[in-house]
Amino acid sequence: MPELPELNPVIHGKLRLALLSLLSGVDEAEFTWLRERTGSTDGNLGAQLMKLEESGYVTAEKRFVQRKPQTLYRMTEIGREALAQYVAALRQLLGSAVAGGR
């Protein structure tokens, strides 16, 4: 039996995978936009974004716009590379199922 690829546990979480997928398609995203797209609570979203920050996969910029706090998130090159490796490992794990085979 061939060796199974290891899936990155930081990315493998459903919400973290969704966040990286969303961030991979934009230059930056506000916390509120990410919350709306994922349907997550503020607390859970903040905790998952913190894990991605600690891993170096995203950066956060906090600022004020018209006296209101705003947090912007950007995916780092390390994050893009990690997501690409995760997708490659997932494709390898799923094999022909991904290519439409049975």
TIVO-2410 file (N, C-alpha, C; in nm, 3 decimals):
# residues 102
REC num residu      c1      c2      c3 atome chaine
REC   1      M   0.084  -0.118   0.000     N      A
REC   1      M   0.000   0.000   0.000    CA      A
REC   1      M   0.089   0.124   0.000     C      A
REC   2      P   0.061   0.220  -0.088     N      A
REC   2      P   0.145   0.340  -0.092    CA      A
REC   2      P   0.127   0.424   0.034     C      A
REC   3      E   0.232   0.499   0.066     N      A
REC   3      E   0.226   0.583   0.185    CA      A
REC   3      E   0.128   0.698   0.162     C      A
REC   4      L   0.043   0.721   0.260     N      A
REC   4      L  -0.056   0.828   0.250    CA      A
REC   4      L   0.010   0.963   0.280     C      A
REC   5      P  -0.026   1.065   0.204     N      A
REC   5      P   0.031   1.197   0.232    CA      A
REC   5      P  -0.026   1.252   0.362     C      A
REC   6      E   0.054   1.332   0.429     N      A
REC   6      E   0.007   1.394   0.553    CA      A
REC   6      E  -0.057   1.528   0.518     C      A
REC   7      L  -0.177   1.549   0.570     N      A
REC   7      L  -0.248   1.676   0.548    CA      A
REC   7      L  -0.211   1.773   0.660     C      A
REC   8      N  -0.176   1.894   0.624     N      A
REC   8      N  -0.136   1.998   0.718    CA      A
REC   8      N  -0.249   2.020   0.820     C      A
REC   9      P  -0.225   1.992   0.949     N      A
REC   9      P  -0.331   2.005   1.048    CA      A
REC   9      P  -0.378   2.148   1.071     C      A
REC  10      V  -0.293   2.245   1.044     N      A
REC  10      V  -0.335   2.385   1.059    CA      A
REC  10      V  -0.438   2.421   0.953     C      A
REC  11      I  -0.418   2.375   0.832     N      A
REC  11      I  -0.509   2.407   0.722    CA      A
REC  11      I  -0.630   2.315   0.723     C      A
REC  12      H  -0.616   2.195   0.774     N      A
REC  12      H  -0.720   2.092   0.762    CA      A
REC  12      H  -0.850   2.127   0.832     C      A
REC  13      G  -0.847   2.216   0.929     N      A
REC  13      G  -0.971   2.258   0.994    CA      A
REC  13      G  -1.065   2.323   0.894     C      A
REC  14      K  -1.192   2.291   0.901     N      A
REC  14      K  -1.290   2.338   0.802    CA      A
REC  14      K  -1.289   2.491   0.787     C      A
REC  15      L  -1.294   2.563   0.897     N      A
REC  15      L  -1.299   2.709   0.889    CA      A
REC  15      L  -1.166   2.767   0.841     C      A
REC  16      R  -1.054   2.711   0.887     N      A
REC  16      R  -0.924   2.762   0.842    CA      A
REC  16      R  -0.904   2.737   0.693     C      A
REC  17      L  -0.948   2.622   0.644     N      A
REC  17      L  -0.940   2.594   0.501    CA      A
REC  17      L  -1.026   2.694   0.423     C      A
REC  18      A  -1.146   2.721   0.474     N      A
REC  18      A  -1.234   2.818   0.409    CA      A
REC  18      A  -1.171   2.957   0.408     C      A
REC  19      L  -1.110   2.997   0.518     N      A
REC  19      L  -1.048   3.129   0.526    CA      A
REC  19      L  -0.933   3.142   0.427     C      A
REC  20      L  -0.847   3.041   0.422     N      A
REC  20      L  -0.735   3.047   0.327    CA      A
REC  20      L  -0.785   3.046   0.183     C      A
REC  21      S  -0.889   2.970   0.157     N      A
REC  21      S  -0.946   2.967   0.022    CA      A
REC  21      S  -1.000   3.104  -0.016     C      A
REC  22      L  -1.071   3.168   0.075     N      A
REC  22      L  -1.123   3.302   0.049    CA      A
REC  22      L  -1.010   3.403   0.029     C      A
REC  23      L  -0.911   3.399   0.118     N      A
REC  23      L  -0.801   3.494   0.111    CA      A
REC  23      L  -0.712   3.473  -0.011     C      A
REC  24      S  -0.709   3.351  -0.062     N      A
REC  24      S  -0.624   3.324  -0.180    CA      A
REC  24      S  -0.677   3.395  -0.304     C      A
REC  25      G  -0.804   3.434  -0.302     N      A
REC  25      G  -0.864   3.498  -0.419    CA      A
REC  25      G  -0.873   3.649  -0.412     C      A
REC  26      V  -0.824   3.709  -0.302     N      A
REC  26      V  -0.831   3.854  -0.286    CA      A
REC  26      V  -0.697   3.907  -0.235     C      A
REC  27      D  -0.675   4.037  -0.253     N      A
REC  27      D  -0.553   4.098  -0.199    CA      A
REC  27      D  -0.559   4.109  -0.047     C      A
REC  28      E  -0.677   4.149   0.002     N      A
REC  28      E  -0.698   4.162   0.145    CA      A
REC  28      E  -0.847   4.150   0.172     C      A
REC  29      A  -0.880   4.120   0.297     N      A
REC  29      A  -1.021   4.106   0.334    CA      A
REC  29      A  -1.042   4.154   0.476     C      A
REC  30      E  -1.152   4.223   0.498     N      A
REC  30      E  -1.189   4.270   0.631    CA      A
REC  30      E  -1.245   4.154   0.713     C      A
REC  31      F  -1.227   4.164   0.842     N      A
REC  31      F  -1.281   4.065   0.935    CA      A
REC  31      F  -1.430   4.044   0.910     C      A
REC  32      T  -1.503   4.153   0.895     N      A
REC  32      T  -1.649   4.143   0.878    CA      A
REC  32      T  -1.685   4.070   0.749     C      A
REC  33      W  -1.609   4.091   0.644     N      A
REC  33      W  -1.633   4.023   0.515    CA      A
REC  33      W  -1.611   3.873   0.533     C      A
REC  34      L  -1.503   3.837   0.602     N      A
REC  34      L  -1.475   3.696   0.626    CA      A
REC  34      L  -1.583   3.632   0.712     C      A
REC  35      R  -1.631   3.706   0.811     N      A
REC  35      R  -1.738   3.655   0.897    CA      A
REC  35      R  -1.865   3.630   0.816     C      A
REC  36      E  -1.900   3.725   0.730     N      A
REC  36      E  -2.020   3.710   0.647    CA      A
REC  36      E  -2.007   3.591   0.553     C      A
REC  37      R  -1.892   3.574   0.492     N      A
REC  37      R  -1.873   3.465   0.394    CA      A
REC  37      R  -1.871   3.327   0.458     C      A
REC  38      T  -1.821   3.320   0.581     N      A
REC  38      T  -1.809   3.190   0.647    CA      A
REC  38      T  -1.927   3.159   0.740     C      A
REC  39      G  -2.002   3.261   0.780     N      A
REC  39      G  -2.111   3.240   0.873    CA      A
REC  39      G  -2.063   3.207   1.014     C      A
REC  40      S  -1.940   3.241   1.043     N      A
REC  40      S  -1.879   3.209   1.172    CA      A
REC  40      S  -1.913   3.316   1.276     C      A
REC  41      T  -1.897   3.280   1.402     N      A
REC  41      T  -1.910   3.378   1.510    CA      A
REC  41      T  -1.781   3.457   1.519     C      A
REC  42      D  -1.788   3.575   1.579     N      A
REC  42      D  -1.669   3.658   1.596    CA      A
REC  42      D  -1.559   3.584   1.671     C      A
REC  43      G  -1.599   3.518   1.780     N      A
REC  43      G  -1.500   3.448   1.863    CA      A
REC  43      G  -1.430   3.335   1.790     C      A
REC  44      N  -1.507   3.250   1.722     N      A
REC  44      N  -1.448   3.138   1.650    CA      A
REC  44      N  -1.362   3.189   1.534     C      A
REC  45      L  -1.412   3.287   1.461     N      A
REC  45      L  -1.336   3.342   1.349    CA      A
REC  45      L  -1.204   3.401   1.399     C      A
REC  46      G  -1.211   3.478   1.507     N      A
REC  46      G  -1.089   3.538   1.562    CA      A
REC  46      G  -0.988   3.434   1.605     C      A
REC  47      A  -1.035   3.327   1.669     N      A
REC  47      A  -0.946   3.220   1.714    CA      A
REC  47      A  -0.879   3.150   1.597     C      A
REC  48      Q  -0.955   3.123   1.491     N      A
REC  48      Q  -0.899   3.053   1.375    CA      A
REC  48      Q  -0.803   3.142   1.298     C      A
REC  49      L  -0.835   3.270   1.287     N      A
REC  49      L  -0.744   3.363   1.221    CA      A
REC  49      L  -0.614   3.377   1.301     C      A
REC  50      M  -0.624   3.373   1.432     N      A
REC  50      M  -0.505   3.380   1.517    CA      A
REC  50      M  -0.415   3.259   1.492     C      A
REC  51      K  -0.473   3.140   1.479     N      A
REC  51      K  -0.393   3.021   1.449    CA      A
REC  51      K  -0.322   3.035   1.314     C      A
REC  52      L  -0.392   3.091   1.217     N      A
REC  52      L  -0.331   3.112   1.085    CA      A
REC  52      L  -0.220   3.217   1.092     C      A
REC  53      E  -0.241   3.320   1.174     N      A
REC  53      E  -0.137   3.422   1.195    CA      A
REC  53      E  -0.014   3.361   1.261     C      A
REC  54      E  -0.036   3.284   1.367     N      A
REC  54      E   0.074   3.221   1.440    CA      A
REC  54      E   0.155   3.128   1.351     C      A
REC  55      S   0.091   3.069   1.252     N      A
REC  55      S   0.160   2.981   1.158    CA      A
REC  55      S   0.230   3.058   1.046     C      A
REC  56      G   0.205   3.188   1.040     N      A
REC  56      G   0.266   3.270   0.936    CA      A
REC  56      G   0.191   3.266   0.804     C      A
REC  57      Y   0.071   3.212   0.805     N      A
REC  57      Y  -0.006   3.197   0.681    CA      A
REC  57      Y  -0.085   3.322   0.644     C      A
REC  58      V  -0.118   3.404   0.743     N      A
REC  58      V  -0.186   3.531   0.717    CA      A
REC  58      V  -0.124   3.640   0.804     C      A
REC  59      T  -0.143   3.764   0.762     N      A
REC  59      T  -0.105   3.879   0.843    CA      A
REC  59      T  -0.230   3.961   0.868     C      A
REC  60      A  -0.228   4.036   0.977     N      A
REC  60      A  -0.340   4.122   1.013    CA      A
REC  60      A  -0.291   4.265   1.027     C      A
REC  61      E  -0.373   4.357   0.980     N      A
REC  61      E  -0.344   4.499   0.996    CA      A
REC  61      E  -0.466   4.562   1.062     C      A
REC  62      K  -0.444   4.621   1.178     N      A
REC  62      K  -0.553   4.685   1.251    CA      A
REC  62      K  -0.542   4.836   1.232     C      A
REC  63      R  -0.655   4.899   1.203     N      A
REC  63      R  -0.658   5.043   1.184    CA      A
REC  63      R  -0.797   5.094   1.218     C      A
REC  64      F  -0.810   5.225   1.216     N      A
REC  64      F  -0.940   5.287   1.240    CA      A
REC  64      F  -0.984   5.359   1.114     C      A
REC  65      V  -1.111   5.342   1.079     N      A
REC  65      V  -1.173   5.410   0.967    CA      A
REC  65      V  -1.295   5.483   1.022     C      A
REC  66      Q  -1.290   5.615   1.017     N      A
REC  66      Q  -1.396   5.697   1.075    CA      A
REC  66      Q  -1.424   5.656   1.219     C      A
REC  67      R  -1.319   5.641   1.295     N      A
REC  67      R  -1.323   5.607   1.438    CA      A
REC  67      R  -1.373   5.466   1.468     C      A
REC  68      K  -1.390   5.387   1.367     N      A
REC  68      K  -1.432   5.248   1.388    CA      A
REC  68      K  -1.314   5.156   1.362     C      A
REC  69      P  -1.294   5.056   1.448     N      A
REC  69      P  -1.182   4.963   1.425    CA      A
REC  69      P  -1.207   4.876   1.301     C      A
REC  70      Q  -1.101   4.852   1.229     N      A
REC  70      Q  -1.108   4.766   1.110    CA      A
REC  70      Q  -0.984   4.678   1.110     C      A
REC  71      T  -1.004   4.550   1.086     N      A
REC  71      T  -0.891   4.457   1.076    CA      A
REC  71      T  -0.892   4.396   0.938     C      A
REC  72      L  -0.778   4.410   0.869     N      A
REC  72      L  -0.761   4.355   0.735    CA      A
REC  72      L  -0.667   4.236   0.742     C      A
REC  73      Y  -0.701   4.132   0.669     N      A
REC  73      Y  -0.619   4.011   0.664    CA      A
REC  73      Y  -0.567   3.990   0.524     C      A
REC  74      R  -0.442   3.947   0.515     N      A
REC  74      R  -0.378   3.914   0.388    CA      A
REC  74      R  -0.311   3.779   0.401     C      A
REC  75      M  -0.316   3.704   0.293     N      A
REC  75      M  -0.247   3.575   0.290    CA      A
REC  75      M  -0.100   3.600   0.257     C      A
REC  76      T  -0.011   3.534   0.327     N      A
REC  76      T   0.133   3.549   0.302    CA      A
REC  76      T   0.178   3.451   0.194     C      A
REC  77      E   0.298   3.469   0.146     N      A
REC  77      E   0.355   3.373   0.050    CA      A
REC  77      E   0.369   3.235   0.115     C      A
REC  78      I   0.405   3.234   0.242     N      A
REC  78      I   0.415   3.107   0.314    CA      A
REC  78      I   0.277   3.040   0.318     C      A
REC  79      G   0.173   3.118   0.339     N      A
REC  79      G   0.037   3.065   0.340    CA      A
REC  79      G  -0.004   3.011   0.204     C      A
REC  80      R   0.032   3.083   0.098     N      A
REC  80      R  -0.001   3.037  -0.037    CA      A
REC  80      R   0.070   2.905  -0.069     C      A
REC  81      E   0.194   2.897  -0.029     N      A
REC  81      E   0.271   2.773  -0.050    CA      A
REC  81      E   0.211   2.657   0.029     C      A
REC  82      A   0.175   2.684   0.155     N      A
REC  82      A   0.117   2.580   0.240    CA      A
REC  82      A  -0.017   2.532   0.183     C      A
REC  83      L  -0.098   2.624   0.133     N      A
REC  83      L  -0.226   2.587   0.074    CA      A
REC  83      L  -0.205   2.504  -0.053     C      A
REC  84      A  -0.108   2.543  -0.134     N      A
REC  84      A  -0.079   2.467  -0.256    CA      A
REC  84      A  -0.033   2.325  -0.221     C      A
REC  85      Q   0.052   2.312  -0.119     N      A
REC  85      Q   0.098   2.180  -0.076    CA      A
REC  85      Q  -0.017   2.097  -0.019     C      A
REC  86      Y  -0.106   2.162   0.053     N      A
REC  86      Y  -0.223   2.093   0.108    CA      A
REC  86      Y  -0.310   2.039  -0.004     C      A
REC  87      V  -0.337   2.121  -0.105     N      A
REC  87      V  -0.420   2.080  -0.218    CA      A
REC  87      V  -0.354   1.963  -0.293     C      A
REC  88      A  -0.222   1.972  -0.311     N      A
REC  88      A  -0.149   1.863  -0.379    CA      A
REC  88      A  -0.159   1.733  -0.299     C      A
REC  89      A  -0.145   1.743  -0.166     N      A
REC  89      A  -0.155   1.623  -0.081    CA      A
REC  89      A  -0.297   1.566  -0.085     C      A
REC  90      L  -0.396   1.653  -0.088     N      A
REC  90      L  -0.535   1.609  -0.095    CA      A
REC  90      L  -0.562   1.539  -0.228     C      A
REC  91      R  -0.509   1.594  -0.335     N      A
REC  91      R  -0.524   1.530  -0.467    CA      A
REC  91      R  -0.460   1.393  -0.467     C      A
REC  92      Q  -0.341   1.384  -0.409     N      A
REC  92      Q  -0.271   1.255  -0.402    CA      A
REC  92      Q  -0.352   1.156  -0.319     C      A
REC  93      L  -0.408   1.201  -0.209     N      A
REC  93      L  -0.486   1.115  -0.122    CA      A
REC  93      L  -0.612   1.064  -0.192     C      A
REC  94      L  -0.679   1.154  -0.263     N      A
REC  94      L  -0.803   1.116  -0.330    CA      A
REC  94      L  -0.780   1.044  -0.461     C      A
REC  95      G  -0.663   1.062  -0.520     N      A
REC  95      G  -0.626   0.991  -0.642    CA      A
REC  95      G  -0.721   1.011  -0.756     C      A
REC  96      S  -0.766   0.903  -0.813     N      A
REC  96      S  -0.849   0.908  -0.933    CA      A
REC  96      S  -0.987   0.966  -0.905     C      A
REC  97      A  -1.031   0.971  -0.781     N      A
REC  97      A  -1.163   1.029  -0.750    CA      A
REC  97      A  -1.167   1.176  -0.789     C      A
REC  98      V  -1.054   1.245  -0.774     N      A
REC  98      V  -1.046   1.387  -0.809    CA      A
REC  98      V  -1.050   1.404  -0.961     C      A
REC  99      A  -0.992   1.313  -1.032     N      A
REC  99      A  -0.986   1.322  -1.179    CA      A
REC  99      A  -1.115   1.275  -1.244     C      A
REC 100      G  -1.212   1.237  -1.164     N      A
REC 100      G  -1.339   1.192  -1.221    CA      A
REC 100      G  -1.348   1.042  -1.238     C      A
REC 101      G  -1.244   0.970  -1.199     N      A
REC 101      G  -1.246   0.824  -1.208    CA      A
REC 101      G  -1.322   0.762  -1.093     C      A
REC 102      R  -1.347   0.636  -1.101     N      A
REC 102      R  -1.419   0.566  -0.993    CA      A
REC 102      R  -1.341   0.448  -0.944     C      A
***
